[in-house]
Amino acid sequence: MPANSSLFAQLLQLVPLPAFRRIVREEGGERCAKGFTCRMQLVAMLYLQLAQAKSLAEICDGLRLTCGKLNHLGIPQAPAKSSLAYANEHRPAAIYERLFYATLHQAQAWRPGKKRRFRFRQPLLTLDSTTLELCASLFPWAHYQQRKGAAKVHLVLDNDGYLPTYAVITDGKVADVTVARTIVFPKGSIVVVDRGYSDYALFRAWTQQGVFFVTRLKDNAITATVQPLIRPARQEIVSDELIDLSSEYAQERCPVLLRRVVVRDTTGEEIVLLTNHLTLGATTLSAIYRERWQIEIFFRTIKQCLRIKTFVGTSANALAVQIW
């Protein structure tokens, strides 16, 4: 590596390149390739994010004009626009999905120890999704409404360090609950979700798997009090009780003992929480649900700092490559 390597080259050193080469080999990413390597595609797509490029031409011209000789980036020359477009459309996005998890594993190993926000040692995870609006005429595979297209990024955020630990990219029609059913959480973990994930069968499955959840109770839910619990002296806790979901529909799908906690927020509005964790304090459960806001901050940050709202390719594979 030259002593005067660019900042871009130094950032590229953070990518686990040995793992990347292995992934490319296993996924057959360079099968029948004629000079355009996956390393060149990786450099080009990272340049897209760091330089906030708006098109394939801007990526290729930027690498060609602003970086001078490109040997410090590990590529012989700037890619051609047509080669990059073809690679984004045809080379499997699974390469960059696997690279995401390899980089995540490396980041978790580098993460310094920090004081835990909560006393419990169970993993605290937040599950949510964000919608990326697309032009229906340019992205016909992502047709969402009559004149709109959309893709979704479903994400699990680890609240101890605020790193994403799992992600799925789907079109906009896929419901949040559908993806939640496919995710296997570690036993004993606490999952925070909003009301979009209210599904009694899902709650029963998580309870049987030893996974705890904290969410908001739907307004039309019918409940029956089993046992009132001692309410802490803090004014934000209005009530705390063990309940059953008493409707015939709910009893068929979730016949388990749950807990209902009513919390008053800073504006005076009452928020009704539902959980299957029967031992944590009501104040702690309230603080856990407030932690859900961190994933909204994460989504806002990546949309402001990365280019994942406008895309340089229109196929599903090209969109996934850019996001991963």
N, C-alpha and C positions, 0 to 999 in steps of 0.2 A: 504493500500500500504506500503510495507516495506520501512524503511528509507534508506536502501542501494540498492534500485531498480536500475536496469541497465539503461543505456542511451536509449536502445531500449524501455523499459517500459515507460520512460518519454515521448518519442516521441509518443508512442501509446496513451497517455493521450490526445493528440491533436485531435484524431479521435472522432467524436461525437457518442459514443457508444450507448446511449439511442436511437438515431435515427437509428443506425445500427440494433439494436434488433427489432425495430418496422418494418423496411424494410424487414428483414429476415422473420418476422412473416407474413407480408402482401404478400410477394412473395412466401411463402411456401418453403423457402430454406432448411429447416431441416425436411421436410416431409419424413417419413420413414428412417430418419437417425439413425444409430446405433453407437452412441458414438462420431462420428466425426462431430463437430459443425462448423457452419460458422465462429465463432470466431477463431477457430483453422486454418481454411483456410485463413482468413484475416491475422493473425499473420504470417503464412507461406509465403504468397505472399508479405507482407511488408518486411519480412526478405530477400526474393529474391532480392528486389530492393535495400535495404540498404547494404546488403553484396555482391551485384553483383554476386549472385550465378548463375551457368551455367547449373544446372540440378536439377531435383526433388531430386535426391539422395543427392546432396550437400546442399539443403535446409533442408531436414530431418536430415542429419548427423550434420549439423551446429547447428541446434536448440538443438539436443540431446547432443552435446559435449561441445559447447562453452557457453551455457547459464546456465548450472547447472539446479537447480530446476526451473520449468517454471511457478510456481504459481504467480510470480510477473507479468507475461504476461496475466494472466487470463485463462490459459489452463493447463490441468492436466499433459500432456506429449507431446513429439514431435510427429507429425503425421507420419503415415506409408506412404511410397512412393506410394503404390497402392491406398490408401484412398485419398491422395491429387490429384493424377492423375484422379481418378474417379470424385471427386468433381469439378475439373476444367472443366471437359468435360460435366458434367450433371447439375450442379447447375447453375441457370440462371445468366448470366452476368449482367442482369438488377439490381441485388442486388448491385453490385459495381458501376454501372452507377449512381444509385440513391444516393449511399454513396458519390460519387464524388460531386454531386450537394449539398448535405447536408454539406460536408466539405467546399465547395466553399462559401456557404452562411455564414458559421461561419468565414471563413477567411475574407470575405468582412466586416463583423461586427467588426472584430479586426483591420482592416486596419486603421492606423492613417491618419488624414487629411494631405494633401500635396498640395503644390502650383500647380495650374493648368498650364499646358504648354501653352494652348491657352486661349484666352479671352472668346470665345463663351462657352455657358453652355450646348450645345447639346452633347450627348454621342458620343464619337469617337470610332468606332469599326473596327477591321481588320478581314477580312475573307480570309482564305487560307487553303490549305491542304498540307500534307506531305505524301510521299509514302514510305512504308516499304517493301523492297524487301524480297520475300520468295522463298523457294525452291519448285518448281512446283510438284515434286514427293512426297514431304512430306505434302504439303498443296494443294491437288488437287482442293479443293473448291475455291481457290484463283487464279485459272489459269488466267494469264494476257496476256502473249505472248506465242509463240510456246514452249519455254523452261523455261519460267519464271513465277513466281507467285508474287502477290503483294496485300497488303492491304493499305488502305488510312485512315488517321485521318484528318477529316475536322474540323476546329477549328475557333471559333470566339474569338478574343482577345480584351479585354477592355483596351484601351490605357491609361486610367486613373488608373494606378496601375499595368498594365500589367498582369492581371489575366485572365485565360480563362473563358468565361461565357457560352459557348455552344460547344459541341463536338459530332461528329458522326463518327462511325467506319464502313467502308464499304470495299468491295473487290476493287481491283485496276481498274476494268472495269467501275465503277460508275463515271460518269463525274462530275466535280466540279459544273457545272451549275445545274445539276440535284438536288444536295443537296441544293444549294443556293435557289432554288425555294421553298423548304420546310421550310425554316427558316423565322420566323416572327420577324422582327426587331421593336423596339419601334418607334412610330411616332416621327419624328424630329431628329432621330439619323443620323449620318454620317458614311457610310460604305465605307471602302477603300479596293479595290480589284485589282488584276492584270488583264492582258488581257485574262487570262484563263476563266474569268467570263463574257466576252463580249457576251451579248445576248440581242438583242433589246427588245424582249418581257419582259425580266426580268427588264430592265431599265424602261420600261413603267409601269410595276406593282409596282416597288418601288416608282416611282414618284406619282402614284395614291394613294399609301399608306402613302404619306408624308415622305418617307425615302429618304435621300440624299445619293448620291454615288460619289466617286472620283476614276477614273480608267485611264488607258492609252487607247488612241484611236487606233483602228486597222489601220494598214498601208493601207489596201485596202478600208477603209471607204470613201464614197462619201458624201461630206458636201457642204452646201451653206451658205455663210455668210449673216446673217440677220442684224446685227448691230455691228460695231467695238466698243470696250469699251476703256476707257482711260487707257493706259498702265502706270504702276508705273515707277518711275525713276530708280529703281534698274535694273541693267544690266541683271540679270538672267531671267527676264520676257521678252520674245521676242515679243509675241502678246497675245491679249485677245479679244475674240469676241463671240457674241451670234450666234448660228448656227442652222440649220435644217439638219437632215439626209435626203439627197435628193434622194437617190435611191428608186426605187419602193418597193423593199423588206423592206427597213428600214422604209419608210413612212407607210407601212401597219402595222408594228409591234410597231413602236415608233414615233408617230406623235406629239412629244412634243418639246418645245423649250429647247435647251441645250447650253452648254458653252464650248468653246474650248480654252485652255490656253497652249501656247508653252513656255516651260521652258528650259533654258540652264544649264546643270549641271556643276560640277567642272572640268570635263574633256573636256568641250566644246561641248558635244553631246546634241542635242535638243530632249526633251521629250515632247510629245503631250498629254496633259491631257484632259479628257472628264468628265463633271460633270453636274448635274442638279441643283446645288446650284448657284443661280444667284446673290447673294448679298455679299458673302465673298470676300475679296481681293485676287487678283491673287497670291500675295506672300504667303498668308495664305494657299491657296489651294496647292501651291507647298510644303509648310512645312508639310501639312497633308499627302500628298502622300509619302513624305520621311519617315513619321512615320510607313509606311507599313513594313519597314525593321525590326521593333521590333518583328513581328511574326516570321520572319526568325531566329532571335536571340533566340526566345523562342523554336522553333523546334530544333535548334542546341543544346541548353542547355539540353533539356530533352533527346535527343539522346546520349549526352555525359555523363549525370549523372544518367540516369535510364536505365534499361534493357528492351528496347522496340524494339531492332533490332534483338535479338535472343530470342527464345521462348522455354519454357519448355513443351508446349503442342502443338499438331498439329491441333486440331479441331478449328472451328470458335469461339466456346464459350470459349475455353481455352485461345485463343489469346486475346479475348475481356476482359476476367477477368484480365489477366496480364497487359494490357494497362490501363484499368480503375483503 
